[in-house]
């Protein structure tokens, strides 16, 4: 019997565009196992002190200033711990067949931030939770539209 298909529908809000200098401040998503939604989450936490908050990202955040964003109740470390606990409810990180496939819009961008968040929290086993495969809604839609154009031309 094969392992159930695990998909993490995922989106995050960041403090900029570079995962090495900027960071996450919000993570939300759905966990689907064999097509059934098993979990929903939305976690908001203050960025790490060593992460830069770009002006454009701050404006998009809805927070009035950097101090407000940094004053979110939970720290980045708590946010990461809570996120990891959600993953561990559905995946045994020691079972190589139990991993999530990320799904989202431009999911490679979010994946870069998530991967860096693992590293910034001294968790080097990102690949124990997440497969290298991604379901990117933008890419899939582009492919569908391209295929539809080809059909029209034939």
N, C-alpha and C positions, 0 to 999 in steps of 0.2 A: 504494500500500500504506500502510495507516495504522500509526501508532506503536503498539507494544505497550502494554497497560494495565499501569501500575505502581501497586502498592498498598503502602503502608508501614503494616503492622500495628504499632501503637506504644503504649507505655505509659511513663510516667515517674514518678519519685518526687521530691517537692518538699520544700522547707523551710518551706512555708506555703501560703497560699491566694492571695496577691497576686503575680503575675508581675513586678511592678515592684520590689518590695522583697524578695521571697523568690526562690529559684532552684531549679534542678535539682541533684540529686546522683546520680541514676541514670536511665539511658535504656535501654530494651530493646525489641526488636522483630524482626519478620520482614519481608523484602522479597520481594514476589511480583511476577513479571512474566508476564503472560498466564496467571495461575493456577498458575505453577510457582514454588516457593520457591527463591530464588536466594541469599539471605543470611540469617543470623541473627546477632544481636548483643545483648550486655548490657554496658553501660559504666557503671562506677561511678567517681565522682570527687568531690573535696571541693568544697563550695560556695565561691563567691567570698567574699572577706573582707568585701565591702560588702553581702552578702545576709544578711538576718535569718533565724535559725532559730527558728521558733515552738515552744513547748513540746509542743503536741499532735503536730506533725509529727515532732519528735525522738523522742517516745515511740513513734510508729508506725514509725519507721525501724529500730528494733531496736538502735540504738547507745545506749550507756549515758549518754553526755553529749555536749555540744556539741563539746568538744575531740576526742573520738573521731571524730565525723563530719567535723570539719575536718581530721583527720589521715589521711584516705584518701590512698593513695599518689599518685594522679594529680590534678593540679589541674583546675579547671573549664575552663581554657584548653586543656589537653591533651585532656580529655574531648570538648570541642567539636570540636577538630581531628580527633580520631579518628572522631567521628560524621559530620562533613562528608566525610571521606575515604570512609566507607562509602557515603554518598549518591552521591558522585562516581564510584564504581565502576559505577553503574547509570544515571546521568543526566548528560547533557552540559548544564551550566547555561546554555550559550549557544544551545541548541536549545529554542525555546519549546514545542515539542510533547512534550518529554521532562520530565515532572514526576510527582511522587508524589501520589497521593490518600491522605490520612491515614485510617486506620481504627482505631477503638478504642472504649472505653467512656467516655462523656462526653468525647469526643475534643476538643471545643472548649476544655475546661480545659487539657488537655495542649498543644494547639496554641498557646494564649496563652503558656505557659511556653517552648515551643520558639521561638516568634517573638521573645520577649524575649531568649532566650539568643543568638540570632543578633545582635540589636542590641547586647547587652552585649559581644559579641566583635567588634564593628566590622564585621559582615557585614550589609550592608543589602539583599542580594538574596535574601531568604527566598523570594520568589515565583518565583525561578529554579529552585527545587528542589521546592516544594510548591504544589499547586493550591489554589484557594480552596474547593474542594468537599471534603466530609467524609462518611465513612461512619461514623455513630455507632450502635453496637450498641444502646445504650439507647433512642435515638429509634426505630430500626427495630423493636425489640421492642415498644415502646409502640404503634407504628402497627399492627403485626401483631395485638396483643391488642385494640386498639380495633376493627379490622376484624372480628375474630372475634366480638366482642360485637355488632356490627351484624348480622352474619349470623345470630346466635342470635335477635336481636329480630325479624327479618323473617319 
